[in-house]
Amino acid sequence: MRDFMKDNSRIISRLLLNQFGAAFMGFLITTAATKTLWLMVFASCFSVLFYLFLLYNVIWERGGQDRIRVDGGRAQYRPLTGLWVSLIANLPSIILGILVIVGYVFGQEDGAFAFGWARALHNGTKTVSLVWNAMYIGLIRAYSPLNPLAHILHVIPALFVTSMGYYLGVSNKRILGFIDLNKPKAGANGHGSSAVKKNKK
């Protein structure tokens, strides 16, 4: 695990930086459109798609770099690298989501516990979660404002996109081929997808 963190610390930092940038943009444009429901939802969807595109771009490039290393025999192909990197980068969101759920379960006034500290925990972590994941704030407010699960389920799209993006990068395939992403060149043998082929063998 230590070696994995050392090898991927830069990519994790970039994913966190992209989250911060997307959340800042999402907070600005979504809060500016709160008076109109459809406009708020549209702004939130735009922010989410922009955020996921940033993740895809970064992780695709990393997959392309690993493809070169694998083709050159300097590294072993690990298909779950994108997923693990994304899980680590999303740890703040996951922890916040868990705390929101815990606070909700133990802090409901009409529930079995109704602890004051739990209500405070729920309210505080919910606010922080909305700010840290502000690209989703419009969707949560519009469709699931009281459901605590919404504060952890929004991690799923990021995990899916990074997993898929890494696989496509290693395979030298691109969804958005019409956009120049400055993809890394293939290995010396000219077969970009050999890493995946070797793994299948």
C-alpha positions in Angstrom: 0.0 0.0 0.0 2.9 2.3 0.8 4.4 1.7 -2.6 1.0 2.3 -4.3 0.6 5.6 -2.5 4.1 6.7 -3.4 3.6 5.8 -7.1 0.2 7.4 -7.3 0.5 10.4 -4.9 0.7 12.9 -7.8 -2.4 11.5 -9.6 -4.4 11.5 -6.3 -3.4 15.1 -5.7 -4.6 16.0 -9.2 -7.9 14.3 -8.6 -8.4 16.2 -5.4 -7.4 19.5 -7.0 -10.0 18.8 -9.8 -12.6 18.1 -7.2 -11.9 21.4 -5.5 -12.0 23.3 -8.7 -15.3 21.6 -9.9 -16.9 22.1 -6.5 -16.0 25.8 -6.5 -17.4 26.3 -9.9 -20.5 24.2 -9.1 -21.1 26.2 -5.9 -20.9 29.5 -7.8 -23.1 28.7 -10.8 -25.6 26.5 -8.9 -26.2 29.0 -6.0 -26.7 31.7 -8.6 -29.6 29.7 -10.1 -31.4 28.6 -7.0 -34.5 30.7 -7.7 -35.4 28.6 -10.8 -35.5 24.8 -10.3 -34.8 23.7 -13.8 -31.9 26.2 -14.1 -30.4 25.0 -10.8 -30.7 21.4 -12.0 -29.1 22.3 -15.4 -26.3 24.1 -13.7 -25.6 21.2 -11.4 -25.7 18.7 -14.3 -23.2 20.9 -16.2 -20.9 21.0 -13.1 -21.1 17.2 -12.6 -20.3 16.5 -16.3 -17.4 19.0 -16.2 -16.1 17.3 -13.1 -16.3 13.8 -14.5 -14.6 15.0 -17.7 -11.7 16.3 -15.7 -11.4 13.0 -13.9 -11.6 11.0 -17.1 -8.9 13.2 -18.7 -6.5 12.9 -15.8 -6.9 9.1 -15.3 -6.8 8.4 -19.1 -3.4 10.1 -19.3 -2.2 8.0 -16.3 -3.4 4.8 -18.0 -1.5 5.8 -21.1 1.7 6.3 -19.1 1.3 2.9 -17.4 0.7 1.3 -20.8 4.1 2.5 -21.9 5.7 1.1 -18.7 3.9 -2.2 -19.1 4.8 -2.5 -22.8 8.4 -1.9 -21.8 8.4 -4.5 -19.1 9.0 -1.9 -16.4 5.7 -2.4 -14.6 2.9 -5.0 -14.1 -0.6 -4.3 -15.5 -3.1 -3.6 -12.7 -6.6 -3.1 -14.0 -8.0 -1.8 -10.7 -5.5 1.1 -10.4 -8.1 3.6 -11.5 -10.6 2.4 -9.0 -8.2 2.4 -6.1 -6.8 5.8 -6.9 -10.3 7.2 -7.1 -11.3 5.6 -3.8 -8.4 7.2 -2.1 -9.1 10.6 -3.6 -12.7 10.3 -2.6 -12.0 9.4 1.0 -13.1 12.8 2.3 -16.4 12.5 0.5 -16.9 8.9 1.7 -16.1 9.8 5.3 -18.4 12.8 5.2 -21.1 10.6 3.7 -20.8 8.0 6.5 -20.9 10.7 9.2 -24.0 12.2 7.6 -25.7 8.8 7.7 -24.6 8.1 11.3 -25.8 11.5 12.4 -29.1 11.0 10.7 -29.8 7.5 12.1 -28.9 8.5 15.7 -30.2 12.1 15.6 -33.8 11.9 14.3 -36.1 13.5 16.9 -38.8 10.9 16.2 -36.3 8.0 16.0 -35.2 5.5 18.6 -32.2 7.5 19.8 -32.7 11.2 19.2 -29.2 12.1 20.4 -28.4 15.8 20.4 -24.8 15.2 19.4 -25.9 13.1 16.5 -28.2 15.9 15.2 -25.3 18.3 15.4 -23.0 15.8 13.6 -25.6 15.4 10.9 -26.2 19.1 10.3 -22.5 19.9 10.4 -21.2 17.1 8.1 -24.1 17.6 5.7 -23.2 21.2 5.2 -19.5 20.4 4.7 -20.4 17.6 2.3 -22.6 19.9 0.2 -19.8 22.4 0.0 -17.1 19.8 -0.8 -19.3 18.2 -3.4 -21.0 21.4 -4.6 -21.3 20.2 -8.2 -24.0 17.9 -6.9 -25.7 20.5 -4.7 -28.4 21.4 -7.2 -29.4 17.7 -7.8 -29.5 16.9 -4.1 -31.6 19.9 -3.3 -34.0 19.3 -6.1 -34.5 15.5 -5.8 -33.1 14.2 -2.5 -32.7 17.0 0.1 -33.5 14.8 3.1 -32.0 11.5 2.1 -28.6 11.0 3.8 -27.6 8.3 1.3 -27.4 11.0 -1.4 -24.2 12.3 0.3 -22.3 9.0 -0.4 -24.0 7.7 -3.5 -22.6 10.6 -5.6 -19.2 9.0 -5.3 -20.3 6.2 -7.6 -20.0 8.2 -10.9 -16.5 9.3 -10.1 -15.5 5.7 -9.3 -17.0 4.4 -12.5 -15.5 7.1 -14.7 -12.0 6.7 -13.3 -12.1 2.9 -13.6 -13.3 3.1 -17.2 -10.9 5.9 -18.0 -7.9 4.0 -16.7 -8.8 0.9 -18.7 -9.3 2.9 -21.9 -6.0 4.7 -21.3 -4.1 1.4 -20.9 -6.0 0.0 -23.9 -5.2 3.1 -26.0 -8.8 3.7 -26.6 -10.7 7.0 -26.3 -14.4 7.9 -26.0 -13.9 11.5 -26.9 -11.5 10.9 -29.8 -12.4 14.2 -31.5 -10.9 16.1 -28.5 -7.1 16.4 -28.4 -6.0 15.2 -25.0 -2.3 15.0 -25.8 -2.4 11.3 -25.2 0.9 9.5 -24.6 2.5 7.6 -27.4 2.4 3.9 -27.6 5.3 1.7 -26.6 8.2 0.8 -28.8 6.3 -2.2 -30.3 3.5 0.2 -31.5 0.8 -1.9 -30.0 -0.9 0.3 -27.3 -3.3 -2.4 -26.1 -0.7 -5.1 -25.5 -1.0 -4.5 -21.7 -4.6 -5.7 -21.7 -3.8 -8.5 -24.1 -1.0 -9.8 -22.0 -3.2 -9.7 -18.9 -5.9 -11.8 -20.7 -3.3 -14.4 -21.6 
